[in-house]
């Protein structure tokens, strides 16, 4: 019996050691490697299970051939994306070139952005756009909820399909874990082509569950589209319990709709293995949108050689001359982003960050507090939104550069999830988003004073430090 016990312990230690070696050999960022190694070492069984589900880094060539898909769709988009009088702002040429070279995110002129900050207004406009569709509707969404709003949108999509409109929907399989399959089957019977992104099935799901499609993209007839932070769920209209939800969506018309279409069709090729590149999905601009706004639709994913959106944030922050304003529901920045923000703040740039006072995830709320204190000590102004749960993801810089999309300022969005943001180079768009930010700031309380004058107790600081230690794997 004693010999059996020793054998079990030895096998157990070997498994733990091999798992830690696997983490080390993956050559991740040191912070993430250390976090996984410590979790596995101190809570081995739980740590190894979590690593199997969320930590295994499936190799790029086994998950998706992004390069081949990009080449296929780039060829189609470049053919239909001829632009006249495209003058790029010289002060932002480096960040524009960064996105072009790494992401094939072409800059498009004559782009118009209409901004929505509440779910009721946005979903009315979305339903109206679905009703206007004559040729196709493309939706890529993280959560498509089986609730009254989700069923209303599903009914509208099925009605469009009955009129002969091509309707394609991608939903994230993990984001919709709580959604019964009959909900999507009903749409399929109604003529909607519905596909899950990276479906998760036991026991083969351990290499997929960590890579999720967090994008929120809608394209109608190749002429108008939507991007931002809202999923299709009733909570964006009614909130949850006593807490309202505040989010931001942007309706895009004009040139940049090409970028939204490309982002969707790349994902569609992955889930359906059908290449859609016909000219009818990239219609020639009709001249109805004449605007100085230039926009790029930038995607990022865990299988890209570079974290494109994170690099864009870093480039924008380090290039700021006056201010950077950020809204994010979760603030767990990677080291490059944290370094850039602190350096900019210490260099005299007005850094303001708004986060929700009460998060929807308590553990992440604890983990973010130490990062917020770091930023406060560096001179940044941290605000905590009190009028509900702030789910908005946007950044404004120097009254000209702005971005809105699905990307949170956290490790998961920057490194693990498939994300999509619109980057705008336009004074009017930036000023409108800045006005929204200032309105949200007025409904927030300043974190700095409380953080500096009333430092947390020892046990609170210890817990925040422990949660920060594992934040790279959240």
C-alpha positions as CSV (number, residue, x, y, z in Angstrom):
1,X,0.0,0.0,0.0
2,X,2.8,2.3,0.9
3,X,4.5,1.5,-2.4
4,X,1.3,2.3,-4.3
5,X,1.1,5.7,-2.5
6,X,4.7,6.5,-3.5
7,X,4.0,5.5,-7.1
8,X,0.9,7.8,-7.3
9,X,2.8,10.7,-5.8
10,X,5.7,10.2,-8.2
11,X,3.3,10.1,-11.2
12,X,1.5,13.1,-9.9
13,X,4.7,15.1,-9.6
14,X,5.8,14.0,-13.1
15,X,2.5,15.2,-14.6
16,X,2.8,18.6,-12.8
17,X,6.5,19.0,-13.9
18,X,5.7,18.1,-17.5
19,X,2.8,20.5,-17.5
20,X,5.0,23.3,-16.2
21,X,7.6,22.5,-18.8
22,X,4.9,22.6,-21.5
23,X,4.1,26.1,-20.3
24,X,7.7,27.2,-20.4
25,X,8.4,25.7,-23.8
26,X,5.5,27.6,-25.3
27,X,7.6,30.9,-25.2
28,X,4.7,33.2,-24.2
29,X,5.2,36.5,-22.5
30,X,7.1,36.0,-19.3
31,X,4.2,37.4,-17.2
32,X,1.7,34.9,-18.6
33,X,4.2,32.0,-18.4
34,X,4.9,32.8,-14.7
35,X,1.2,33.1,-13.9
36,X,0.4,29.7,-15.4
37,X,3.4,28.1,-13.7
38,X,2.4,29.5,-10.3
39,X,-1.2,28.4,-10.7
40,X,-0.2,24.9,-11.7
41,X,2.5,24.7,-8.9
42,X,0.3,25.9,-6.0
43,X,-3.0,24.4,-7.0
44,X,-1.9,21.6,-9.3
45,X,-5.2,19.8,-10.0
46,X,-7.2,22.9,-10.5
47,X,-4.4,24.6,-12.3
48,X,-3.8,21.7,-14.8
49,X,-7.6,21.5,-15.5
50,X,-7.7,25.3,-16.2
51,X,-4.6,25.1,-18.3
52,X,-6.0,22.3,-20.4
53,X,-9.2,24.3,-21.0
54,X,-7.8,27.9,-21.3
55,X,-4.1,27.7,-21.5
56,X,-3.1,25.3,-24.2
57,X,-1.8,27.3,-27.2
58,X,-3.1,25.5,-30.2
59,X,-0.6,26.2,-33.0
60,X,-1.6,28.6,-35.7
61,X,-1.5,26.2,-38.5
62,X,-3.8,23.8,-36.7
63,X,-6.5,26.3,-35.8
64,X,-6.9,28.4,-39.0
65,X,-4.9,29.3,-42.1
66,X,-5.3,33.0,-41.7
67,X,-2.8,33.9,-44.4
68,X,-4.6,31.9,-47.1
69,X,-8.0,33.4,-46.1
70,X,-6.5,36.9,-46.1
71,X,-5.0,36.4,-49.6
72,X,-8.3,35.1,-50.9
73,X,-10.4,38.0,-49.6
74,X,-7.8,40.7,-50.1
75,X,-7.8,39.9,-53.8
76,X,-11.5,40.5,-54.0
77,X,-11.5,43.7,-51.8
78,X,-8.6,45.4,-53.5
79,X,-10.2,44.9,-56.9
80,X,-13.3,46.8,-55.8
81,X,-11.7,49.4,-53.5
82,X,-10.4,51.9,-56.0
83,X,-10.4,55.3,-54.2
84,X,-9.9,58.8,-55.6
85,X,-8.4,61.7,-53.7
86,X,-7.4,59.6,-50.8
87,X,-5.2,61.9,-48.7
88,X,-3.9,60.4,-45.5
89,X,-3.2,62.6,-42.4
90,X,0.6,62.8,-42.2
91,X,0.7,62.8,-38.4
92,X,-1.0,59.4,-38.3
93,X,0.7,57.8,-41.3
94,X,2.7,55.5,-39.1
95,X,-0.3,53.9,-37.4
96,X,-2.2,53.7,-40.7
97,X,0.8,52.0,-42.3
98,X,1.1,49.7,-39.3
99,X,-2.4,48.4,-39.9
100,X,-2.0,48.1,-43.6
101,X,1.3,46.2,-43.4
102,X,0.3,43.8,-40.6
103,X,-3.5,43.5,-41.0
104,X,-4.2,44.5,-44.7
105,X,-6.6,47.0,-43.1
106,X,-6.9,49.5,-46.0
107,X,-7.8,53.1,-45.1
108,X,-11.1,54.2,-46.7
109,X,-12.2,57.8,-47.3
110,X,-15.8,59.1,-47.5
111,X,-16.8,57.3,-44.4
112,X,-19.6,58.4,-42.1
113,X,-20.0,57.3,-38.5
114,X,-23.3,57.5,-36.6
115,X,-22.9,56.7,-32.9
116,X,-25.4,55.0,-30.5
117,X,-25.0,54.9,-26.8
118,X,-28.1,53.1,-25.7
119,X,-29.5,49.8,-26.7
120,X,-33.0,50.9,-27.4
121,X,-31.9,53.4,-30.1
122,X,-29.4,51.0,-31.6
123,X,-31.6,48.0,-31.9
124,X,-34.4,50.0,-33.5
125,X,-31.9,51.2,-36.1
126,X,-30.6,47.6,-36.5
127,X,-34.2,46.3,-37.1
128,X,-34.8,49.1,-39.6
129,X,-31.6,48.2,-41.4
130,X,-32.6,44.5,-41.5
131,X,-35.9,45.6,-43.0
132,X,-34.1,47.7,-45.6
133,X,-32.0,44.8,-46.8
134,X,-32.5,43.8,-50.4
135,X,-29.5,41.4,-51.1
136,X,-27.7,40.2,-48.0
137,X,-27.4,40.5,-44.3
138,X,-24.2,39.4,-42.5
139,X,-24.0,39.2,-38.7
140,X,-21.0,38.1,-36.6
141,X,-21.9,38.2,-32.9
142,X,-20.4,36.9,-29.7
143,X,-23.8,36.4,-27.9
144,X,-27.2,36.0,-29.6
145,X,-29.5,35.5,-26.7
146,X,-32.7,33.5,-26.6
147,X,-34.7,36.3,-25.0
148,X,-37.4,38.6,-26.2
149,X,-35.0,40.9,-28.1
150,X,-33.0,38.0,-29.5
151,X,-36.2,36.4,-30.8
152,X,-37.4,39.8,-32.3
153,X,-34.1,40.1,-34.2
154,X,-34.3,36.4,-35.3
155,X,-37.9,36.9,-36.5
156,X,-36.7,40.0,-38.5
157,X,-33.9,37.9,-40.1
158,X,-36.2,35.1,-41.0
159,X,-38.6,37.6,-42.5
160,X,-35.8,39.0,-44.7
161,X,-34.8,35.5,-45.7
162,X,-38.4,34.8,-46.8
163,X,-38.1,37.9,-49.1
164,X,-35.2,36.3,-50.8
165,X,-32.4,38.1,-48.9
166,X,-29.3,36.1,-48.2
167,X,-28.9,36.0,-44.4
168,X,-25.7,34.7,-42.8
169,X,-25.1,34.6,-39.0
170,X,-21.9,33.6,-37.1
171,X,-22.3,33.2,-33.4
172,X,-19.6,32.2,-30.9
173,X,-20.2,28.7,-29.5
174,X,-18.8,29.5,-26.0
175,X,-20.5,33.0,-25.9
176,X,-23.8,31.2,-26.6
177,X,-23.3,28.2,-24.3
178,X,-26.5,29.1,-22.4
179,X,-28.5,29.5,-25.6
180,X,-30.5,26.4,-26.5
181,X,-29.7,24.9,-29.9
182,X,-33.3,25.0,-30.8
183,X,-33.1,28.8,-31.0
184,X,-30.6,28.6,-33.9
185,X,-32.4,25.6,-35.4
186,X,-35.5,27.7,-35.7
187,X,-33.6,30.4,-37.6
188,X,-32.2,27.7,-39.9
189,X,-35.6,26.4,-40.7
190,X,-36.6,30.0,-41.4
191,X,-34.0,30.3,-44.1
192,X,-31.1,31.9,-42.1
193,X,-27.7,30.3,-42.7
194,X,-26.3,30.0,-39.1
195,X,-22.8,28.8,-38.2
196,X,-21.1,28.5,-34.8
197,X,-17.5,29.7,-34.4
198,X,-15.1,27.0,-33.2
199,X,-17.8,24.7,-31.8
200,X,-16.8,23.2,-28.5
201,X,-17.4,19.5,-27.9
202,X,-15.9,17.3,-25.2
203,X,-13.3,15.9,-25.2
204,X,-11.8,17.8,-28.2
205,X,-12.6,21.2,-27.0
206,X,-9.6,21.9,-24.8
207,X,-7.7,23.4,-27.7
208,X,-10.5,25.7,-28.7
209,X,-12.3,27.0,-25.7
210,X,-9.7,29.7,-25.1
211,X,-10.0,31.2,-28.6
212,X,-13.3,33.0,-29.0
213,X,-14.8,35.3,-31.6
214,X,-15.7,38.4,-29.6
215,X,-16.4,40.5,-32.7
216,X,-19.7,42.4,-33.2
217,X,-20.1,43.1,-36.9
218,X,-23.2,43.6,-39.0
219,X,-23.2,44.3,-42.8
220,X,-26.3,45.2,-44.8
221,X,-26.1,44.9,-48.6
222,X,-22.5,45.9,-48.5
223,X,-23.5,49.5,-48.0
224,X,-24.0,50.0,-44.3
225,X,-22.7,48.2,-41.2
226,X,-22.4,48.3,-37.5
227,X,-19.5,47.7,-35.1
228,X,-19.1,48.2,-31.4
229,X,-19.6,46.4,-28.0
230,X,-23.2,45.4,-28.0
231,X,-24.3,41.8,-28.3
232,X,-27.9,40.8,-29.3
233,X,-29.3,40.5,-25.8
234,X,-32.1,42.3,-23.8
235,X,-29.8,43.4,-21.1
236,X,-28.5,46.2,-23.4
237,X,-32.0,47.6,-23.3
238,X,-33.3,46.7,-19.9
239,X,-30.1,46.1,-18.0
240,X,-29.7,43.3,-15.4
241,X,-31.5,43.6,-12.1
242,X,-31.0,47.1,-10.8
243,X,-28.0,47.9,-13.1
244,X,-28.4,49.5,-16.5
245,X,-26.0,48.6,-19.3
246,X,-24.1,51.4,-21.1
247,X,-22.4,50.6,-24.4
248,X,-21.4,52.1,-27.7
249,X,-22.1,51.1,-31.2
250,X,-21.3,52.8,-34.5
251,X,-23.2,52.7,-37.8
252,X,-20.8,53.0,-40.7
253,X,-21.7,54.0,-44.2
254,X,-19.4,54.8,-47.1
255,X,-16.0,53.4,-47.9
256,X,-15.2,51.6,-44.6
257,X,-18.1,49.2,-45.1
258,X,-15.7,47.3,-47.4
259,X,-13.5,46.6,-44.3
260,X,-16.5,45.3,-42.3
261,X,-17.5,43.1,-45.2
262,X,-13.9,41.7,-45.5
263,X,-13.8,41.0,-41.7
264,X,-17.1,39.1,-41.9
265,X,-16.2,37.1,-45.0
266,X,-12.9,36.0,-43.6
267,X,-14.7,34.5,-40.6
268,X,-17.3,33.0,-42.9
269,X,-14.7,31.3,-44.9
270,X,-13.4,29.8,-41.7
271,X,-16.8,28.5,-40.4
272,X,-18.3,27.4,-43.7
273,X,-15.2,27.0,-46.0
274,X,-17.1,29.0,-48.7
275,X,-15.2,31.7,-50.4
276,X,-17.5,34.7,-51.1
277,X,-15.8,37.3,-53.2
278,X,-18.3,38.4,-55.9
279,X,-18.5,42.0,-56.8
280,X,-22.1,42.2,-55.6
281,X,-20.8,41.9,-52.0
282,X,-18.5,44.8,-52.6
283,X,-20.8,47.3,-54.4
284,X,-19.2,50.4,-55.9
285,X,-19.9,53.5,-53.8
286,X,-22.9,55.4,-55.1
287,X,-21.5,58.8,-54.0
288,X,-24.1,59.4,-51.4
289,X,-21.5,59.7,-48.6
290,X,-19.1,62.6,-49.0
291,X,-17.0,63.0,-45.9
292,X,-13.5,63.8,-44.8
293,X,-13.5,60.9,-42.4
294,X,-11.0,58.2,-43.1
295,X,-11.4,54.8,-41.4
296,X,-9.7,51.5,-41.1
297,X,-11.4,48.3,-39.9
298,X,-8.8,46.4,-38.0
299,X,-9.1,42.8,-36.8
300,X,-6.9,40.9,-34.4
301,X,-6.7,37.3,-33.4
302,X,-4.6,34.8,-31.4
303,X,-3.4,33.2,-34.7
304,X,-2.0,36.5,-36.1
305,X,1.8,36.9,-36.0
306,X,1.3,40.3,-34.3
307,X,-1.4,41.6,-31.9
308,X,-2.5,44.3,-34.3
309,X,-5.1,46.1,-32.2
310,X,-2.9,46.2,-29.1
311,X,0.0,47.6,-31.2
312,X,-2.4,50.2,-32.5
313,X,-3.3,51.2,-29.0
314,X,0.4,51.4,-28.0
315,X,1.2,53.5,-31.1
316,X,-1.7,55.9,-30.5
317,X,-0.8,56.3,-26.8
318,X,2.9,57.0,-27.4
319,X,2.0,59.4,-30.2
320,X,-0.5,61.5,-28.2
321,X,0.4,65.1,-27.8
322,X,-2.4,66.3,-25.5
323,X,-4.7,63.6,-24.2
324,X,-5.9,60.0,-24.3
325,X,-9.4,59.1,-23.1
326,X,-10.4,55.4,-22.7
327,X,-13.5,53.6,-21.8
328,X,-13.3,49.9,-21.0
329,X,-15.4,47.5,-18.8
330,X,-12.2,45.6,-17.8
331,X,-8.8,47.1,-17.2
332,X,-6.2,44.4,-17.1
333,X,-3.6,45.8,-19.5
334,X,-0.8,43.9,-21.1
335,X,2.7,45.1,-20.2
336,X,3.2,47.1,-23.4
337,X,-0.1,49.0,-23.0
338,X,0.4,49.6,-19.2
339,X,4.0,50.9,-19.9
340,X,2.7,53.2,-22.7
341,X,-0.1,54.6,-20.6
342,X,2.2,55.3,-17.6
343,X,4.9,56.8,-19.7
344,X,2.4,59.1,-21.5
345,X,0.9,60.2,-18.2
346,X,4.3,60.8,-16.5
347,X,5.2,62.8,-19.7
348,X,2.3,65.2,-19.1
349,X,-0.3,63.7,-21.4
350,X,-3.8,63.9,-19.9
351,X,-4.7,60.2,-19.5
352,X,-8.3,59.5,-18.4
353,X,-9.8,56.1,-18.0
354,X,-13.4,55.2,-17.2
355,X,-14.3,51.8,-15.8
356,X,-17.5,50.6,-14.2
357,X,-17.7,51.0,-10.4
358,X,-19.5,47.7,-10.2
359,X,-18.3,45.0,-12.7
360,X,-20.3,42.0,-13.9
361,X,-17.3,39.8,-12.9
362,X,-16.2,40.3,-9.3
363,X,-12.8,38.5,-9.7
364,X,-11.8,40.7,-12.6
365,X,-12.9,43.8,-10.6
366,X,-10.5,42.8,-7.9
367,X,-7.7,42.0,-10.3
368,X,-8.1,45.4,-12.0
369,X,-7.8,47.5,-8.9
370,X,-4.0,47.2,-8.5
371,X,-3.6,48.3,-12.2
372,X,-5.9,51.3,-11.6
373,X,-3.8,52.2,-8.5
374,X,-0.7,52.0,-10.7
375,X,-2.2,54.4,-13.2
376,X,-3.4,56.8,-10.4
377,X,0.1,56.9,-9.0
378,X,1.4,57.8,-12.4
379,X,-0.9,60.8,-12.6
380,X,-3.7,59.4,-14.7
381,X,-7.3,60.3,-13.8
382,X,-9.3,57.1,-13.1
383,X,-13.1,57.4,-13.1
384,X,-15.6,54.8,-11.9
385,X,-18.9,54.9,-13.8
386,X,-21.9,54.9,-11.3
387,X,-24.9,54.9,-13.6
388,X,-24.8,51.2,-14.4
389,X,-22.4,48.7,-15.9
390,X,-20.2,50.4,-18.5
391,X,-19.5,47.9,-21.3
392,X,-18.3,50.6,-23.8
393,X,-14.9,50.0,-25.5
394,X,-13.6,53.2,-27.1
395,X,-10.6,55.5,-27.1
396,X,-10.2,59.2,-28.2
397,X,-6.9,60.9,-28.8
398,X,-6.1,64.6,-29.5
399,X,-9.5,65.5,-31.1
400,X,-8.7,63.5,-34.3
401,X,-7.9,59.8,-33.7
402,X,-10.6,57.6,-32.2
403,X,-11.5,54.0,-32.1
404,X,-14.6,51.9,-31.2
405,X,-15.2,48.2,-31.4
406,X,-15.2,45.0,-29.4
407,X,-11.8,45.2,-27.8
408,X,-11.4,45.5,-24.0
409,X,-8.2,46.8,-22.5
410,X,-7.3,43.4,-21.1
411,X,-5.1,40.3,-21.8
412,X,-8.0,38.3,-23.3
413,X,-9.0,40.8,-25.9
414,X,-5.5,41.8,-26.9
415,X,-4.1,38.2,-27.0
416,X,-6.7,35.5,-27.0
417,X,-9.9,36.6,-28.7
418,X,-10.8,37.4,-32.2
419,X,-11.6,41.2,-32.1
420,X,-12.5,44.0,-34.5
421,X,-12.2,47.8,-34.1
422,X,-12.9,50.7,-36.3
423,X,-10.1,53.4,-36.2
424,X,-11.3,56.8,-37.4
425,X,-9.1,59.7,-38.5
426,X,-11.5,62.6,-38.4
427,X,-12.0,65.6,-36.1
428,X,-15.8,65.5,-36.1
429,X,-16.0,61.8,-35.2
430,X,-13.4,62.2,-32.5
431,X,-15.2,65.2,-31.0
432,X,-18.5,63.4,-30.9
433,X,-16.9,60.4,-29.1
434,X,-15.1,62.9,-26.8
435,X,-18.5,64.5,-25.9
436,X,-19.8,61.0,-25.0
437,X,-16.8,60.4,-22.9
438,X,-17.3,63.6,-21.0
439,X,-20.9,62.8,-20.4
440,X,-19.9,59.4,-19.0
441,X,-17.3,61.1,-16.9
442,X,-19.9,63.4,-15.4
443,X,-21.7,60.2,-14.2
444,X,-18.6,58.8,-12.6
445,X,-16.7,59.3,-9.4
446,X,-12.9,60.0,-9.3
447,X,-11.0,56.9,-8.1
448,X,-7.7,58.7,-7.5
449,X,-8.6,60.6,-4.2
450,X,-10.0,57.5,-2.5
451,X,-7.1,55.3,-3.8
452,X,-4.4,57.7,-2.5
453,X,-5.9,59.0,0.7
454,X,-7.5,55.7,1.8
455,X,-5.1,52.9,0.9
456,X,-6.7,49.4,1.3
457,X,-6.1,47.2,4.3
458,X,-3.3,44.7,4.2
459,X,-5.6,41.7,3.4
460,X,-7.3,43.7,0.6
461,X,-4.0,44.6,-0.9
462,X,-2.8,41.0,-0.6
463,X,-5.9,39.7,-2.4
464,X,-5.6,42.4,-5.1
465,X,-2.0,41.4,-5.6
466,X,-2.8,37.7,-5.9
467,X,-5.6,38.3,-8.4
468,X,-3.2,40.6,-10.4
469,X,-0.7,37.7,-10.4
470,X,-3.1,35.5,-12.4
471,X,-4.6,38.4,-14.5
472,X,-2.6,37.4,-17.6
473,X,-4.6,34.1,-17.7
474,X,-8.0,35.5,-17.1
